[in-house]
Amino acid sequence: MNTNTRYVILDSETTGLNVMSDRIVELGCVEVMEDVVTGNYFQSYVNPDYLNTPGALKIHGLKDSFLKKQTRFKEVADRFLLLYMDR
């Protein structure tokens, strides 16, 4: 196996399951290098500027009132890319 193999495992929560209209409300990831979690991670809630569907709220429990106070996606994505693009 190539010992320089690096993975970034990504997880997200969304406002629903419609890929055309629903949006990300939480983004998280961990970095794995040589099959070992490195300790580098990223997690952020996201203001979707969109309401959760009742089904999504049941799954992740992130209320619209909480999400309205969070950072918008572009800023979160920029921070994520700064952390993981040049490694």
PDB file as gemmi writes it, atoms N, CA and C in Angstrom:
CRYST1    1.000    1.000    1.000  90.00  90.00  90.00 P 1                      
ATOM      1  N   MET A   1       0.835  -1.182   0.000  1.00  0.00           N  
ATOM      2  CA  MET A   1       0.000   0.000   0.000  1.00  0.00           C  
ATOM      3  C   MET A   1       0.882   1.248   0.000  1.00  0.00           C  
ATOM      4  N   ASN A   2       0.471   2.266  -0.718  1.00  0.00           N  
ATOM      5  CA  ASN A   2       1.173   3.551  -0.750  1.00  0.00           C  
ATOM      6  C   ASN A   2       1.050   4.224   0.611  1.00  0.00           C  
ATOM      7  N   THR A   3       2.174   4.449   1.294  1.00  0.00           N  
ATOM      8  CA  THR A   3       2.133   5.015   2.646  1.00  0.00           C  
ATOM      9  C   THR A   3       1.847   6.506   2.652  1.00  0.00           C  
ATOM     10  N   ASN A   4       1.830   7.143   1.492  1.00  0.00           N  
ATOM     11  CA  ASN A   4       1.512   8.565   1.421  1.00  0.00           C  
ATOM     12  C   ASN A   4       0.036   8.817   1.131  1.00  0.00           C  
ATOM     13  N   THR A   5      -0.780   7.784   1.207  1.00  0.00           N  
ATOM     14  CA  THR A   5      -2.193   7.928   0.917  1.00  0.00           C  
ATOM     15  C   THR A   5      -2.864   8.787   1.977  1.00  0.00           C  
ATOM     16  N   ARG A   6      -3.585   9.774   1.523  1.00  0.00           N  
ATOM     17  CA  ARG A   6      -4.284  10.705   2.411  1.00  0.00           C  
ATOM     18  C   ARG A   6      -5.752  10.737   2.020  1.00  0.00           C  
ATOM     19  N   TYR A   7      -6.615  10.694   3.033  1.00  0.00           N  
ATOM     20  CA  TYR A   7      -8.050  10.781   2.826  1.00  0.00           C  
ATOM     21  C   TYR A   7      -8.598  11.895   3.698  1.00  0.00           C  
ATOM     22  N   VAL A   8      -9.596  12.563   3.208  1.00  0.00           N  
ATOM     23  CA  VAL A   8     -10.382  13.475   4.029  1.00  0.00           C  
ATOM     24  C   VAL A   8     -11.801  12.932   3.975  1.00  0.00           C  
ATOM     25  N   ILE A   9     -12.272  12.443   5.118  1.00  0.00           N  
ATOM     26  CA  ILE A   9     -13.597  11.843   5.201  1.00  0.00           C  
ATOM     27  C   ILE A   9     -14.576  12.934   5.598  1.00  0.00           C  
ATOM     28  N   LEU A  10     -15.558  13.163   4.744  1.00  0.00           N  
ATOM     29  CA  LEU A  10     -16.488  14.276   4.879  1.00  0.00           C  
ATOM     30  C   LEU A  10     -17.863  13.785   5.299  1.00  0.00           C  
ATOM     31  N   ASP A  11     -18.515  14.539   6.172  1.00  0.00           N  
ATOM     32  CA  ASP A  11     -19.890  14.262   6.579  1.00  0.00           C  
ATOM     33  C   ASP A  11     -20.656  15.574   6.550  1.00  0.00           C  
ATOM     34  N   SER A  12     -21.913  15.506   6.186  1.00  0.00           N  
ATOM     35  CA  SER A  12     -22.724  16.726   6.175  1.00  0.00           C  
ATOM     36  C   SER A  12     -24.134  16.435   6.657  1.00  0.00           C  
ATOM     37  N   GLU A  13     -24.784  17.481   7.116  1.00  0.00           N  
ATOM     38  CA  GLU A  13     -26.209  17.464   7.420  1.00  0.00           C  
ATOM     39  C   GLU A  13     -26.840  18.509   6.518  1.00  0.00           C  
ATOM     40  N   THR A  14     -28.085  18.284   6.110  1.00  0.00           N  
ATOM     41  CA  THR A  14     -28.745  19.189   5.176  1.00  0.00           C  
ATOM     42  C   THR A  14     -30.157  19.538   5.644  1.00  0.00           C  
ATOM     43  N   THR A  15     -30.775  20.492   4.918  1.00  0.00           N  
ATOM     44  CA  THR A  15     -32.146  20.895   5.230  1.00  0.00           C  
ATOM     45  C   THR A  15     -33.158  19.883   4.716  1.00  0.00           C  
ATOM     46  N   GLY A  16     -32.733  18.913   3.950  1.00  0.00           N  
ATOM     47  CA  GLY A  16     -33.615  17.892   3.388  1.00  0.00           C  
ATOM     48  C   GLY A  16     -32.854  17.045   2.389  1.00  0.00           C  
ATOM     49  N   LEU A  17     -33.592  16.306   1.561  1.00  0.00           N  
ATOM     50  CA  LEU A  17     -32.961  15.370   0.630  1.00  0.00           C  
ATOM     51  C   LEU A  17     -33.053  15.790  -0.835  1.00  0.00           C  
ATOM     52  N   ASN A  18     -33.624  16.943  -1.121  1.00  0.00           N  
ATOM     53  CA  ASN A  18     -33.754  17.401  -2.498  1.00  0.00           C  
ATOM     54  C   ASN A  18     -32.449  18.062  -2.935  1.00  0.00           C  
ATOM     55  N   VAL A  19     -31.724  17.417  -3.846  1.00  0.00           N  
ATOM     56  CA  VAL A  19     -30.413  17.936  -4.261  1.00  0.00           C  
ATOM     57  C   VAL A  19     -30.520  19.249  -5.028  1.00  0.00           C  
ATOM     58  N   MET A  20     -31.693  19.570  -5.543  1.00  0.00           N  
ATOM     59  CA  MET A  20     -31.875  20.809  -6.300  1.00  0.00           C  
ATOM     60  C   MET A  20     -32.170  22.012  -5.401  1.00  0.00           C  
ATOM     61  N   SER A  21     -32.733  21.770  -4.211  1.00  0.00           N  
ATOM     62  CA  SER A  21     -33.144  22.925  -3.405  1.00  0.00           C  
ATOM     63  C   SER A  21     -32.645  22.917  -1.963  1.00  0.00           C  
ATOM     64  N   ASP A  22     -32.395  21.772  -1.389  1.00  0.00           N  
ATOM     65  CA  ASP A  22     -31.972  21.733   0.012  1.00  0.00           C  
ATOM     66  C   ASP A  22     -30.500  22.095   0.144  1.00  0.00           C  
ATOM     67  N   ARG A  23     -30.136  22.530   1.341  1.00  0.00           N  
ATOM     68  CA  ARG A  23     -28.794  23.083   1.554  1.00  0.00           C  
ATOM     69  C   ARG A  23     -28.102  22.461   2.760  1.00  0.00           C  
ATOM     70  N   ILE A  24     -26.792  22.608   2.795  1.00  0.00           N  
ATOM     71  CA  ILE A  24     -25.976  22.098   3.899  1.00  0.00           C  
ATOM     72  C   ILE A  24     -26.189  22.954   5.139  1.00  0.00           C  
ATOM     73  N   VAL A  25     -26.357  22.291   6.306  1.00  0.00           N  
ATOM     74  CA  VAL A  25     -26.466  22.997   7.587  1.00  0.00           C  
ATOM     75  C   VAL A  25     -25.302  22.669   8.520  1.00  0.00           C  
ATOM     76  N   GLU A  26     -24.571  21.600   8.231  1.00  0.00           N  
ATOM     77  CA  GLU A  26     -23.383  21.264   9.017  1.00  0.00           C  
ATOM     78  C   GLU A  26     -22.403  20.522   8.119  1.00  0.00           C  
ATOM     79  N   LEU A  27     -21.132  20.862   8.281  1.00  0.00           N  
ATOM     80  CA  LEU A  27     -20.071  20.237   7.506  1.00  0.00           C  
ATOM     81  C   LEU A  27     -18.985  19.804   8.478  1.00  0.00           C  
ATOM     82  N   GLY A  28     -18.552  18.560   8.359  1.00  0.00           N  
ATOM     83  CA  GLY A  28     -17.489  18.064   9.222  1.00  0.00           C  
ATOM     84  C   GLY A  28     -16.610  17.086   8.470  1.00  0.00           C  
ATOM     85  N   CYS A  29     -15.354  16.982   8.885  1.00  0.00           N  
ATOM     86  CA  CYS A  29     -14.460  16.017   8.262  1.00  0.00           C  
ATOM     87  C   CYS A  29     -13.292  15.699   9.185  1.00  0.00           C  
ATOM     88  N   VAL A  30     -12.677  14.563   8.912  1.00  0.00           N  
ATOM     89  CA  VAL A  30     -11.435  14.170   9.587  1.00  0.00           C  
ATOM     90  C   VAL A  30     -10.435  13.771   8.507  1.00  0.00           C  
ATOM     91  N   GLU A  31      -9.171  13.989   8.801  1.00  0.00           N  
ATOM     92  CA  GLU A  31      -8.097  13.633   7.872  1.00  0.00           C  
ATOM     93  C   GLU A  31      -7.472  12.311   8.311  1.00  0.00           C  
ATOM     94  N   VAL A  32      -7.216  11.439   7.333  1.00  0.00           N  
ATOM     95  CA  VAL A  32      -6.570  10.150   7.579  1.00  0.00           C  
ATOM     96  C   VAL A  32      -5.328  10.079   6.694  1.00  0.00           C  
ATOM     97  N   MET A  33      -4.193   9.765   7.300  1.00  0.00           N  
ATOM     98  CA  MET A  33      -2.931   9.632   6.558  1.00  0.00           C  
ATOM     99  C   MET A  33      -2.320   8.295   6.940  1.00  0.00           C  
ATOM    100  N   GLU A  34      -1.967   7.502   5.936  1.00  0.00           N  
ATOM    101  CA  GLU A  34      -1.379   6.187   6.189  1.00  0.00           C  
ATOM    102  C   GLU A  34      -2.270   5.347   7.106  1.00  0.00           C  
ATOM    103  N   ASP A  35      -3.571   5.414   6.878  1.00  0.00           N  
ATOM    104  CA  ASP A  35      -4.580   4.656   7.623  1.00  0.00           C  
ATOM    105  C   ASP A  35      -4.684   5.035   9.094  1.00  0.00           C  
ATOM    106  N   VAL A  36      -4.217   6.225   9.466  1.00  0.00           N  
ATOM    107  CA  VAL A  36      -4.289   6.707  10.847  1.00  0.00           C  
ATOM    108  C   VAL A  36      -4.955   8.083  10.843  1.00  0.00           C  
ATOM    109  N   VAL A  37      -5.923   8.272  11.733  1.00  0.00           N  
ATOM    110  CA  VAL A  37      -6.540   9.587  11.883  1.00  0.00           C  
ATOM    111  C   VAL A  37      -5.479  10.548  12.405  1.00  0.00           C  
ATOM    112  N   THR A  38      -5.264  11.661  11.693  1.00  0.00           N  
ATOM    113  CA  THR A  38      -4.157  12.570  12.015  1.00  0.00           C  
ATOM    114  C   THR A  38      -4.463  13.515  13.171  1.00  0.00           C  
ATOM    115  N   GLY A  39      -5.714  13.694  13.492  1.00  0.00           N  
ATOM    116  CA  GLY A  39      -6.090  14.695  14.493  1.00  0.00           C  
ATOM    117  C   GLY A  39      -6.505  16.009  13.856  1.00  0.00           C  
ATOM    118  N   ASN A  40      -6.256  16.164  12.557  1.00  0.00           N  
ATOM    119  CA  ASN A  40      -6.740  17.342  11.835  1.00  0.00           C  
ATOM    120  C   ASN A  40      -8.208  17.125  11.497  1.00  0.00           C  
ATOM    121  N   TYR A  41      -9.026  18.063  11.866  1.00  0.00           N  
ATOM    122  CA  TYR A  41     -10.454  17.932  11.603  1.00  0.00           C  
ATOM    123  C   TYR A  41     -11.059  19.304  11.347  1.00  0.00           C  
ATOM    124  N   PHE A  42     -12.273  19.287  10.848  1.00  0.00           N  
ATOM    125  CA  PHE A  42     -13.012  20.515  10.587  1.00  0.00           C  
ATOM    126  C   PHE A  42     -14.463  20.247  10.923  1.00  0.00           C  
ATOM    127  N   GLN A  43     -15.111  21.203  11.556  1.00  0.00           N  
ATOM    128  CA  GLN A  43     -16.544  21.109  11.836  1.00  0.00           C  
ATOM    129  C   GLN A  43     -17.102  22.516  11.882  1.00  0.00           C  
ATOM    130  N   SER A  44     -18.228  22.720  11.207  1.00  0.00           N  
ATOM    131  CA  SER A  44     -18.877  24.023  11.245  1.00  0.00           C  
ATOM    132  C   SER A  44     -20.359  23.871  10.947  1.00  0.00           C  
ATOM    133  N   TYR A  45     -21.164  24.620  11.680  1.00  0.00           N  
ATOM    134  CA  TYR A  45     -22.573  24.759  11.338  1.00  0.00           C  
ATOM    135  C   TYR A  45     -22.673  25.819  10.252  1.00  0.00           C  
ATOM    136  N   VAL A  46     -23.744  25.755   9.462  1.00  0.00           N  
ATOM    137  CA  VAL A  46     -23.905  26.654   8.324  1.00  0.00           C  
ATOM    138  C   VAL A  46     -25.304  27.265   8.346  1.00  0.00           C  
ATOM    139  N   ASN A  47     -25.377  28.567   8.110  1.00  0.00           N  
ATOM    140  CA  ASN A  47     -26.662  29.233   7.928  1.00  0.00           C  
ATOM    141  C   ASN A  47     -27.111  28.956   6.496  1.00  0.00           C  
ATOM    142  N   PRO A  48     -28.173  28.157   6.308  1.00  0.00           N  
ATOM    143  CA  PRO A  48     -28.572  27.801   4.949  1.00  0.00           C  
ATOM    144  C   PRO A  48     -29.442  28.858   4.263  1.00  0.00           C  
ATOM    145  N   ASP A  49     -29.867  29.880   5.010  1.00  0.00           N  
ATOM    146  CA  ASP A  49     -30.824  30.856   4.461  1.00  0.00           C  
ATOM    147  C   ASP A  49     -32.025  30.132   3.856  1.00  0.00           C  
ATOM    148  N   TYR A  50     -32.432  29.074   4.526  1.00  0.00           N  
ATOM    149  CA  TYR A  50     -33.474  28.188   4.020  1.00  0.00           C  
ATOM    150  C   TYR A  50     -34.003  27.414   5.224  1.00  0.00           C  
ATOM    151  N   LEU A  51     -35.280  27.067   5.223  1.00  0.00           N  
ATOM    152  CA  LEU A  51     -35.852  26.341   6.353  1.00  0.00           C  
ATOM    153  C   LEU A  51     -35.626  24.835   6.213  1.00  0.00           C  
ATOM    154  N   ASN A  52     -35.424  24.184   7.362  1.00  0.00           N  
ATOM    155  CA  ASN A  52     -35.331  22.725   7.408  1.00  0.00           C  
ATOM    156  C   ASN A  52     -36.660  22.098   7.028  1.00  0.00           C  
ATOM    157  N   THR A  53     -36.595  20.909   6.455  1.00  0.00           N  
ATOM    158  CA  THR A  53     -37.810  20.111   6.322  1.00  0.00           C  
ATOM    159  C   THR A  53     -38.041  19.414   7.659  1.00  0.00           C  
ATOM    160  N   PRO A  54     -39.293  19.067   7.982  1.00  0.00           N  
ATOM    161  CA  PRO A  54     -39.550  18.371   9.252  1.00  0.00           C  
ATOM    162  C   PRO A  54     -38.744  17.075   9.386  1.00  0.00           C  
ATOM    163  N   GLY A  55     -38.569  16.340   8.286  1.00  0.00           N  
ATOM    164  CA  GLY A  55     -37.805  15.094   8.332  1.00  0.00           C  
ATOM    165  C   GLY A  55     -36.342  15.319   8.664  1.00  0.00           C  
ATOM    166  N   ALA A  56     -35.751  16.345   8.079  1.00  0.00           N  
ATOM    167  CA  ALA A  56     -34.343  16.652   8.359  1.00  0.00           C  
ATOM    168  C   ALA A  56     -34.171  17.084   9.808  1.00  0.00           C  
ATOM    169  N   LEU A  57     -35.081  17.905  10.298  1.00  0.00           N  
ATOM    170  CA  LEU A  57     -35.014  18.355  11.692  1.00  0.00           C  
ATOM    171  C   LEU A  57     -35.070  17.168  12.650  1.00  0.00           C  
ATOM    172  N   LYS A  58     -35.889  16.180  12.326  1.00  0.00           N  
ATOM    173  CA  LYS A  58     -35.971  14.963  13.155  1.00  0.00           C  
ATOM    174  C   LYS A  58     -34.635  14.229  13.202  1.00  0.00           C  
ATOM    175  N   ILE A  59     -33.912  14.235  12.104  1.00  0.00           N  
ATOM    176  CA  ILE A  59     -32.647  13.499  12.019  1.00  0.00           C  
ATOM    177  C   ILE A  59     -31.515  14.234  12.722  1.00  0.00           C  
ATOM    178  N   HIS A  60     -31.306  15.515  12.399  1.00  0.00           N  
ATOM    179  CA  HIS A  60     -30.140  16.217  12.955  1.00  0.00           C  
ATOM    180  C   HIS A  60     -30.454  17.130  14.130  1.00  0.00           C  
ATOM    181  N   GLY A  61     -31.700  17.511  14.329  1.00  0.00           N  
ATOM    182  CA  GLY A  61     -32.080  18.313  15.497  1.00  0.00           C  
ATOM    183  C   GLY A  61     -31.592  19.752  15.486  1.00  0.00           C  
ATOM    184  N   LEU A  62     -31.105  20.237  14.355  1.00  0.00           N  
ATOM    185  CA  LEU A  62     -30.586  21.608  14.269  1.00  0.00           C  
ATOM    186  C   LEU A  62     -31.732  22.552  13.909  1.00  0.00           C  
ATOM    187  N   LYS A  63     -32.144  23.345  14.872  1.00  0.00           N  
ATOM    188  CA  LYS A  63     -33.308  24.211  14.681  1.00  0.00           C  
ATOM    189  C   LYS A  63     -32.968  25.422  13.816  1.00  0.00           C  
ATOM    190  N   ASP A  64     -33.972  25.890  13.079  1.00  0.00           N  
ATOM    191  CA  ASP A  64     -33.794  27.054  12.205  1.00  0.00           C  
ATOM    192  C   ASP A  64     -33.315  28.273  12.982  1.00  0.00           C  
ATOM    193  N   SER A  65     -33.818  28.461  14.200  1.00  0.00           N  
ATOM    194  CA  SER A  65     -33.416  29.620  15.016  1.00  0.00           C  
ATOM    195  C   SER A  65     -31.921  29.569  15.351  1.00  0.00           C  
ATOM    196  N   PHE A  66     -31.377  28.380  15.566  1.00  0.00           N  
ATOM    197  CA  PHE A  66     -29.939  28.206  15.810  1.00  0.00           C  
ATOM    198  C   PHE A  66     -29.148  28.456  14.527  1.00  0.00           C  
ATOM    199  N   LEU A  67     -29.601  27.880  13.424  1.00  0.00           N  
ATOM    200  CA  LEU A  67     -28.868  27.968  12.164  1.00  0.00           C  
ATOM    201  C   LEU A  67     -28.822  29.389  11.615  1.00  0.00           C  
ATOM    202  N   LYS A  68     -29.846  30.185  11.882  1.00  0.00           N  
ATOM    203  CA  LYS A  68     -29.861  31.574  11.403  1.00  0.00           C  
ATOM    204  C   LYS A  68     -28.702  32.388  11.961  1.00  0.00           C  
ATOM    205  N   LYS A  69     -28.137  31.966  13.085  1.00  0.00           N  
ATOM    206  CA  LYS A  69     -27.035  32.688  13.735  1.00  0.00           C  
ATOM    207  C   LYS A  69     -25.658  32.224  13.252  1.00  0.00           C  
ATOM    208  N   GLN A  70     -25.618  31.252  12.365  1.00  0.00           N  
ATOM    209  CA  GLN A  70     -24.352  30.657  11.935  1.00  0.00           C  
ATOM    210  C   GLN A  70     -23.803  31.341  10.678  1.00  0.00           C  
ATOM    211  N   THR A  71     -22.591  30.994  10.328  1.00  0.00           N  
ATOM    212  CA  THR A  71     -21.905  31.531   9.154  1.00  0.00           C  
ATOM    213  C   THR A  71     -22.509  30.953   7.877  1.00  0.00           C  
ATOM    214  N   ARG A  72     -22.533  31.745   6.831  1.00  0.00           N  
ATOM    215  CA  ARG A  72     -23.062  31.278   5.546  1.00  0.00           C  
ATOM    216  C   ARG A  72     -22.060  30.338   4.861  1.00  0.00           C  
ATOM    217  N   PHE A  73     -22.591  29.539   3.917  1.00  0.00           N  
ATOM    218  CA  PHE A  73     -21.817  28.463   3.306  1.00  0.00           C  
ATOM    219  C   PHE A  73     -20.522  28.936   2.653  1.00  0.00           C  
ATOM    220  N   LYS A  74     -20.549  30.009   1.904  1.00  0.00           N  
ATOM    221  CA  LYS A  74     -19.334  30.461   1.196  1.00  0.00           C  
ATOM    222  C   LYS A  74     -18.171  30.650   2.152  1.00  0.00           C  
ATOM    223  N   GLU A  75     -18.415  31.266   3.301  1.00  0.00           N  
ATOM    224  CA  GLU A  75     -17.347  31.493   4.280  1.00  0.00           C  
ATOM    225  C   GLU A  75     -16.863  30.178   4.885  1.00  0.00           C  
ATOM    226  N   VAL A  76     -17.795  29.286   5.169  1.00  0.00           N  
ATOM    227  CA  VAL A  76     -17.425  27.970   5.713  1.00  0.00           C  
ATOM    228  C   VAL A  76     -16.615  27.192   4.675  1.00  0.00           C  
ATOM    229  N   ALA A  77     -17.067  27.191   3.435  1.00  0.00           N  
ATOM    230  CA  ALA A  77     -16.354  26.478   2.370  1.00  0.00           C  
ATOM    231  C   ALA A  77     -14.950  27.043   2.168  1.00  0.00           C  
ATOM    232  N   ASP A  78     -14.820  28.362   2.228  1.00  0.00           N  
ATOM    233  CA  ASP A  78     -13.493  28.973   2.085  1.00  0.00           C  
ATOM    234  C   ASP A  78     -12.547  28.509   3.192  1.00  0.00           C  
ATOM    235  N   ARG A  79     -13.030  28.448   4.430  1.00  0.00           N  
ATOM    236  CA  ARG A  79     -12.194  27.978   5.549  1.00  0.00           C  
ATOM    237  C   ARG A  79     -11.804  26.518   5.348  1.00  0.00           C  
ATOM    238  N   PHE A  80     -12.765  25.701   4.932  1.00  0.00           N  
ATOM    239  CA  PHE A  80     -12.508  24.286   4.686  1.00  0.00           C  
ATOM    240  C   PHE A  80     -11.426  24.121   3.615  1.00  0.00           C  
ATOM    241  N   LEU A  81     -11.557  24.838   2.517  1.00  0.00           N  
ATOM    242  CA  LEU A  81     -10.589  24.719   1.423  1.00  0.00           C  
ATOM    243  C   LEU A  81      -9.201  25.179   1.839  1.00  0.00           C  
ATOM    244  N   LEU A  82      -9.114  26.218   2.637  1.00  0.00           N  
ATOM    245  CA  LEU A  82      -7.808  26.673   3.126  1.00  0.00           C  
ATOM    246  C   LEU A  82      -7.109  25.594   3.943  1.00  0.00           C  
ATOM    247  N   LEU A  83      -7.882  24.833   4.699  1.00  0.00           N  
ATOM    248  CA  LEU A  83      -7.300  23.788   5.543  1.00  0.00           C  
ATOM    249  C   LEU A  83      -6.827  22.575   4.753  1.00  0.00           C  
ATOM    250  N   TYR A  84      -7.541  22.204   3.686  1.00  0.00           N  
ATOM    251  CA  TYR A  84      -7.295  20.904   3.069  1.00  0.00           C  
ATOM    252  C   TYR A  84      -6.804  20.920   1.630  1.00  0.00           C  
ATOM    253  N   MET A  85      -6.785  22.035   0.956  1.00  0.00           N  
ATOM    254  CA  MET A  85      -6.400  22.025  -0.458  1.00  0.00           C  
ATOM    255  C   MET A  85      -4.902  21.851  -0.684  1.00  0.00           C  
ATOM    256  N   ASP A  86      -4.058  22.389   0.153  1.00  0.00           N  
ATOM    257  CA  ASP A  86      -2.615  22.359  -0.110  1.00  0.00           C  
ATOM    258  C   ASP A  86      -1.856  21.335   0.716  1.00  0.00           C  
ATOM    259  N   ARG A  87      -2.518  20.386   1.275  1.00  0.00           N  
ATOM    260  CA  ARG A  87      -1.824  19.391   2.100  1.00  0.00           C  
ATOM    261  C   ARG A  87      -1.400  18.217   1.276  1.00  0.00           C  
TER     262      ARG A  87                                                      
END                                                                             
